Amino acid sequence: MRKLLVIGIGAGNPEHMTVQAISGLNRADVLFIPDKGAKKNDLSELRRDICDRFVTNPKSRRVEFDVPVRAEPSPSYRATVDDWHEAIAEIYEGLIRDQLAEDGCGAFLIWGDPSLYDSALRILERVRRRANVDFALEVIPGITAVQALAASHKMALNRIGDPVLITTGRRLTQEGMPENAGSTVVMLDGKCAFNTLDDKNLVIHWGAYLGTPDEIILSGRLGDVGAEIERVREEARQRKGWIMDTYLLRKPGEPEES
């Protein structure tokens, strides 16, 4: 039976690669490298650099594939994502069927960790449900942008006895800052949702291109640095053609013990 490895490769620094991840790369006959177009060529190049640096298996080969662009959100965001995932599932199925021998092993290199705001596992489950190609699956975890953010800001994610919530920019805009979250980590925010919040006394720790030579970090009171973060973010996006950022929000000070 074919074997698929879904390998978390970290948030941008090749040294985020774990021993388990490096071992997985070298077990694979085929390394699948996604191409998201010229604007995001840096993401493909990082995967190539990781393979150049860590792969010593002389029998392994790389197969690059184009990732379809997701349509602009329709009135139904989930329907838009569902159509996009279905298109990618068709590509995955073809890769597995055509590029792997019946007893072969292939690896998908996943930015960050496969379990956190990445759809590879859901898409592979779609492929499995199609029942056109059979495979066993193994997941190798990686360092997330959330961990990289905390490390770059030299902080703990949680305060004493406090919860941590991980959410998206879309939900932060729609629902505001959750009352029961001591610290809120926001991902997938393309529109600086933090600037829609009424509480300008919140503390924000923001980071972009975490773990890479282009890393940018800013922090402070939201009312003081929110506009600066938005300006710096847009300048960086224009300069590179893409941006990947994450931030943490919390009320100032340690929470009181009840």
Secondary structure by P-SEA (a helix, b strand, c coil): cbbbbbccccccccccccaaaaaaaaaccbbbbbbcccccaaaaaaaaaaaacccccccbbbbbbbbcccccccccaaaaaaaaaaaaaaaaaaaaaccccccbbbbbbbcccccccccaaaaaaaaaaaccccbbbbbbbcccaaaaaaaaaccccccccbbbbbbcaaaaaaccccccccbbbbcccccccccccccccbbbbbbccccccbbbbbbccccccaaaaaaaaaaaaaacccccccbbbbcccccccc
